[in-house]
């Protein structure tokens, strides 16, 4: 029997007529040029690739499947550095009296001219803290990063390798954020987080604006390869800041002609789905402490700034169990036919896992209809991270951890096949 592992809610406010763009979305979108300019000035910047999975698209009976692959972002394996770098740049630009946001090397020169150290702090599930430590090191600043309980030691080592002080806690993510905020306040450090609360809203908004570079690159790449935008964008959410940045960009640029947006969360941390279902204008925390392998999405409470955008713009909120993320990881690791291999961690692969399951599993056909998928759909998914937790990546991809039950359709090719056999089997599946 299949468990209750996929839940969703369509958003009736998303396609209101006449179209109204929230001020918060307009303000976010207005920062796209400044964010992109800052990122282009950073050492090693280049747009991350857009991978076309044509054989998988044929198997799923859609026109196109595109993966924006953030596993290749600046050698860090994740998109989060886009947000932390822009928030840091905006903060330093104001502190040092720059007009607008200067280039990265100008900021580094200003930081290194200070007589007292400049210190940034953050709580992190992993990728945000690594990105902030990378930025701080290259600016000549210091970073203090707080880790929640249960994170792999390899994550500690990656962050520490950037010269950051890493503090482990025995708390979950949300309480680690509270702890980091209190510590930074007491020590007069600058806290860089992508979720807001009373009295702390400018830096989270700047962080969210930094994520615009991702969808700005992806839009240009989609138009370059097909002359068409996606009909659907599937984007994962923790506190919702990336999803809101993506939504702001799509809504501001295309209005009611924008792609349909599906926001995906883990079942045990489905704070946006719960907030949407409440329909009372307030943000709501998920009921229980999150228990999910999607550690980057294990957040109990939405970012209120993000919710202000998503509440009237996102088309569908969806929550799924961990098996969907694991399925996506395996499909990307062992692709159909001659499709390019993509390395993806749990939080990065969940969108593709959901897409494949609802198109191939008859028990989830209602979800496919709710999303609005058909043979002409052009779907963009965002691989937000690579194998940033290597031990768990191997357990899922090599050992088959978190597989669906045997009754679930498993039509993707097996990773144990040799490349020539994989191509042959993939061709047969694509033509089935």
C-alpha positions in Angstrom: 0.0 0.0 0.0 1.1 3.5 -0.6 1.6 5.8 2.4 0.0 9.3 2.5 3.3 10.9 1.3 2.1 13.6 -1.0 -0.2 16.5 -0.1 -1.0 19.7 -1.9 -3.2 22.7 -2.1 -4.0 24.8 -5.1 -3.9 28.6 -4.4 -7.1 30.3 -5.7 -5.5 33.7 -5.3 -2.6 33.0 -7.7 -4.4 33.9 -10.9 -6.5 36.8 -9.8 -7.8 39.2 -12.5 -6.8 41.9 -12.8 -3.3 41.0 -12.0 -1.9 42.7 -8.9 1.8 42.5 -8.0 2.5 42.8 -4.3 4.7 45.7 -3.4 7.1 43.3 -1.7 7.5 41.3 -5.0 8.0 44.6 -6.9 10.7 45.7 -4.5 12.4 42.4 -4.7 12.4 42.3 -8.5 13.8 45.8 -8.6 17.1 44.5 -7.2 17.8 42.0 -9.9 20.3 44.2 -11.8 22.2 45.2 -8.7 22.4 41.6 -7.5 23.6 40.3 -10.8 26.2 43.0 -11.2 27.6 42.2 -7.7 27.8 38.5 -8.5 29.5 39.0 -11.8 32.2 40.9 -10.0 32.9 38.0 -7.6 36.0 35.9 -8.1 35.3 32.8 -10.2 31.7 33.8 -11.2 30.1 32.2 -14.2 26.4 31.3 -14.7 25.6 27.7 -13.6 24.5 25.5 -16.4 20.9 24.7 -17.5 20.8 21.0 -18.2 18.2 19.7 -20.7 17.0 16.2 -19.9 15.4 15.3 -23.2 15.2 11.6 -22.8 13.6 12.0 -19.3 11.1 14.5 -20.8 10.0 11.8 -23.4 9.7 9.2 -20.6 7.5 11.6 -18.5 5.5 12.7 -21.6 6.2 16.4 -21.3 7.9 18.6 -23.9 11.0 19.6 -21.8 12.6 19.1 -18.5 15.3 21.6 -17.6 17.5 21.5 -14.5 19.2 24.7 -13.3 22.3 23.1 -11.7 23.5 25.0 -8.7 25.8 22.2 -7.6 28.4 24.1 -9.7 28.0 27.5 -8.1 31.5 28.9 -7.4 32.8 25.5 -6.3 30.6 25.6 -3.2 28.0 23.1 -4.4 24.9 25.2 -3.6 23.1 28.5 -4.5 23.1 30.0 -1.0 26.2 32.1 -1.5 24.1 34.3 -3.9 21.9 35.5 -1.0 24.6 35.9 1.7 27.0 37.8 -0.7 24.3 40.3 -1.7 23.2 40.9 1.9 26.8 41.4 3.0 27.4 43.7 0.1 24.3 45.8 0.8 25.2 46.0 4.5 28.8 47.0 3.8 27.8 49.5 1.2 25.6 51.3 3.7 28.1 51.1 6.5 31.0 52.5 4.4 28.9 55.2 2.6 29.0 53.8 -1.0 26.4 55.0 -3.5 24.8 51.8 -4.6 26.5 48.4 -4.4 30.1 48.5 -5.5 32.1 45.7 -7.1 33.3 42.9 -4.8 37.0 44.0 -4.9 36.0 47.5 -3.8 34.2 46.0 -0.8 37.2 43.9 0.1 39.5 46.9 0.0 37.1 48.8 2.3 36.9 45.9 4.8 40.7 45.4 4.9 41.2 49.1 5.6 39.3 48.9 8.9 41.2 49.0 12.1 38.7 46.6 13.9 37.7 43.2 12.5 34.4 43.0 10.6 32.5 39.9 11.7 29.4 38.2 10.3 27.4 35.4 11.9 24.8 33.0 10.8 22.9 29.8 11.7 22.9 27.3 8.9 21.6 23.9 7.9 24.9 23.8 5.9 25.0 25.7 2.6 24.1 29.1 3.8 26.9 29.1 6.4 29.4 27.7 3.9 28.6 30.5 1.4 28.9 33.2 4.1 32.2 31.8 5.3 33.5 31.8 1.7 32.4 35.5 1.2 33.8 36.6 4.5 37.2 35.1 3.8 37.5 36.7 0.4 36.5 40.1 1.8 39.0 39.9 4.6 36.2 39.6 7.2 35.5 37.0 9.9 32.6 34.6 10.1 31.0 32.7 13.0 28.7 29.9 11.9 26.3 28.0 14.1 25.3 24.4 13.2 22.2 22.7 14.4 22.3 19.2 15.9 22.8 16.2 13.6 24.9 17.6 10.8 27.6 15.5 9.2 31.2 16.2 10.3 32.1 16.9 6.7 29.9 20.0 6.8 31.8 21.3 9.8 35.1 20.7 8.0 33.9 22.5 4.8 32.9 25.6 6.7 36.0 25.6 8.9 38.2 25.3 5.8 37.1 28.8 4.9 38.6 30.1 8.1 35.3 30.5 9.9 34.7 29.7 13.6 32.1 26.9 13.7 29.9 26.4 16.8 27.9 23.2 17.1 24.6 23.3 19.0 22.3 20.6 20.3 19.3 22.5 18.9 17.1 22.2 15.8 17.5 24.7 13.0 14.9 27.3 14.2 16.3 27.4 17.7 19.8 27.6 16.4 18.7 30.7 14.5 17.5 32.2 17.8 20.7 31.3 19.6 22.9 32.8 16.8 20.8 36.0 16.8 21.2 36.5 20.5 24.9 35.8 20.4 25.5 38.1 17.5 23.5 40.9 19.2 25.5 40.5 22.4 28.8 40.6 20.6 27.9 43.3 18.1 28.4 41.1 15.1 26.2 41.4 11.9 23.7 38.5 11.6 23.1 37.3 8.0 19.9 35.2 7.8 17.3 34.8 5.1 14.3 34.8 7.4 12.8 37.9 9.1 11.2 38.6 12.5 10.2 41.8 14.3 13.1 44.2 14.2 15.1 42.1 11.7 13.9 42.6 8.2 16.4 44.4 5.9 19.1 41.7 5.8 16.6 38.9 5.1 15.1 41.0 2.2 18.6 41.6 0.8 19.4 37.9 1.1 16.2 37.0 -0.8 17.1 39.6 -3.5 20.5 37.9 -4.0 18.7 34.8 -5.1 17.3 36.6 -8.1 20.5 36.0 -10.0 19.6 32.3 -10.1 16.3 32.7 -11.9 17.6 35.6 -14.0 20.3 33.3 -15.4 17.8 30.5 -15.8 15.3 32.6 -17.7 18.0 33.8 -20.2 19.2 30.2 -20.6 15.7 28.8 -21.3 15.0 31.5 -23.9 18.4 30.8 -25.5 17.8 27.1 -25.9 14.1 27.1 -26.9 12.9 30.7 -27.5 10.2 29.8 -24.9 9.9 30.2 -21.1 8.9 27.2 -19.0 5.3 26.6 -18.5 6.0 25.3 -14.9 8.7 26.1 -12.3 9.1 23.7 -9.4 11.0 25.3 -6.5 11.7 23.9 -3.1 11.2 25.8 0.1 12.5 25.9 3.7 11.6 29.3 5.0 10.5 30.2 1.5 13.0 32.9 0.5 14.3 31.3 -2.6 10.7 30.4 -3.7 9.7 34.0 -3.1 12.6 35.4 -5.1 11.8 33.1 -8.0 8.1 34.0 -7.7 8.9 37.8 -7.6 10.9 37.5 -10.8 8.4 35.5 -12.7 5.4 37.6 -11.6 7.1 41.0 -12.2 8.4 40.0 -15.6 5.4 38.1 -17.1 2.4 38.9 -14.9 -0.5 36.5 -15.5 1.4 35.0 -18.4 4.1 33.7 -16.1 4.9 30.0 -15.6 2.9 28.1 -13.0 4.8 27.8 -9.8 4.9 24.8 -7.5 6.4 25.2 -4.1 7.7 21.9 -2.6 8.4 21.2 1.1 9.1 18.1 3.3 6.0 16.7 4.9 7.5 17.2 8.4 8.4 20.8 7.8 5.5 21.9 5.6 5.1 25.4 7.1 4.1 27.1 3.9 1.4 24.5 3.1 0.1 24.8 6.6 0.1 28.5 6.4 -1.8 28.4 3.1 -4.4 26.1 4.5 -5.0 28.3 7.5 -6.2 31.2 5.3 -6.0 33.7 8.2 -3.3 36.0 6.9 -0.8 34.7 9.6 2.3 32.6 9.2 2.1 29.2 10.9 4.9 26.9 12.1 4.7 23.2 11.2 3.2 21.2 14.0 6.1 18.9 14.9 9.9 19.2 15.0 11.1 18.5 11.4 12.3 15.0 10.8 13.6 14.8 7.2 16.7 14.1 5.2 16.1 17.4 3.4 18.1 19.2 6.0 18.3 22.4 4.0 14.5 22.5 4.0 13.9 21.5 7.7 12.5 24.8 8.8 9.4 25.1 11.1 8.4 28.7 10.4 8.1 30.6 7.1 9.9 33.9 6.4 7.0 36.4 6.7 8.6 38.5 3.8 8.5 35.4 1.6 5.0 34.5 2.6 3.8 38.0 1.7 4.8 37.2 -1.9 3.9 33.6 -2.2 0.4 33.9 -0.6 -1.0 35.7 -3.7 1.4 34.4 -6.4 2.4 30.8 -6.0 0.0 28.4 -7.8 0.4 25.3 -5.7 1.9 24.3 -2.4 3.0 20.7 -2.1 4.6 18.6 0.7 6.1 15.2 0.2 8.0 12.5 2.1 11.7 11.9 1.8 11.3 9.1 -0.7 10.6 11.7 -3.4 13.9 13.5 -2.8 15.8 10.2 -2.9 14.1 9.2 -6.1 15.2 12.5 -7.7 18.7 12.0 -6.5 18.9 8.5 -8.2 17.3 9.7 -11.4 19.8 12.6 -11.7 22.8 10.3 -10.8 21.8 7.7 -13.3 19.9 9.5 -16.1 17.8 8.1 -18.9 19.4 7.5 -22.3 22.1 10.1 -23.1 20.9 12.7 -20.7 23.6 14.4 -18.7 24.3 13.2 -15.2 23.7 15.8 -12.4 24.9 15.5 -8.9 22.2 16.5 -6.4 21.6 16.3 -2.7 18.3 15.6 -1.0 17.1 19.2 -0.9 18.2 19.8 -4.5 16.5 16.8 -6.1 13.1 16.9 -4.5 11.5 18.9 -7.3 12.6 16.4 -10.0 11.5 13.5 -7.7 8.0 14.9 -7.4 7.8 15.6 -11.2 8.8 12.0 -12.1 6.5 10.4 -9.5 3.4 12.3 -10.5 4.0 11.7 -14.2 4.8 7.9 -13.8 2.7 6.9 -10.8 -1.0 6.5 -11.4 -1.7 6.9 -7.7 -0.4 10.5 -8.0 -2.2 11.4 -11.2 -4.4 13.9 -9.3 -1.3 15.8 -8.3 -0.2 15.9 -12.0 -3.6 17.4 -13.0 -3.5 19.9 -10.1 -0.1 21.1 -11.2 -1.4 21.3 -14.8 1.1 19.0 -16.4 0.5 17.6 -19.9 2.4 16.5 -23.0 3.2 20.2 -23.9 4.6 21.2 -20.5 8.1 22.7 -20.3 9.3 22.2 -16.7 12.1 24.0 -14.9 13.4 22.4 -11.7 16.2 23.8 -9.6 18.9 21.6 -8.2 19.8 23.8 -5.3 22.7 21.7 -4.1 25.1 18.9 -5.0 26.3 16.1 -2.7 27.1 18.4 0.2 26.5 15.5 2.6 28.7 12.8 0.9 28.0 9.9 3.3 24.3 10.3 3.0 24.5 10.8 -0.8 26.2 7.4 -1.1 23.6 5.7 1.1 20.8 7.0 -1.1 22.4 6.7 -4.6 24.6 3.6 -4.0 22.6 1.7 -1.4 19.1 2.6 -2.3 18.1 4.2 1.0 14.6 5.7 1.1 13.2 3.8 -1.8 9.5 3.6 -2.4 7.7 0.3 -1.7 8.0 -2.4 -4.4 4.5 -1.6 -5.6 5.6 1.9 -6.6 6.6 2.2 -10.3 10.3 2.3 -10.6 10.9 2.8 -14.3 14.1 4.9 -14.1 17.2 2.9 -15.1 19.3 1.2 -12.4 22.6 2.8 -11.4 24.4 -0.6 -11.5 24.2 -0.8 -15.3 27.3 -0.1 -17.3 27.1 3.1 -19.5 26.4 1.2 -22.7 23.7 -0.8 -21.1 22.2 2.3 -19.4 22.0 4.0 -22.8 20.3 1.1 -24.4 17.8 0.6 -21.6 17.2 4.4 -21.4 16.3 4.5 -25.1 13.8 1.7 -24.7 12.2 3.4 -21.7 12.0 6.7 -23.6 10.3 5.1 -26.5 7.9 3.1 -24.3 
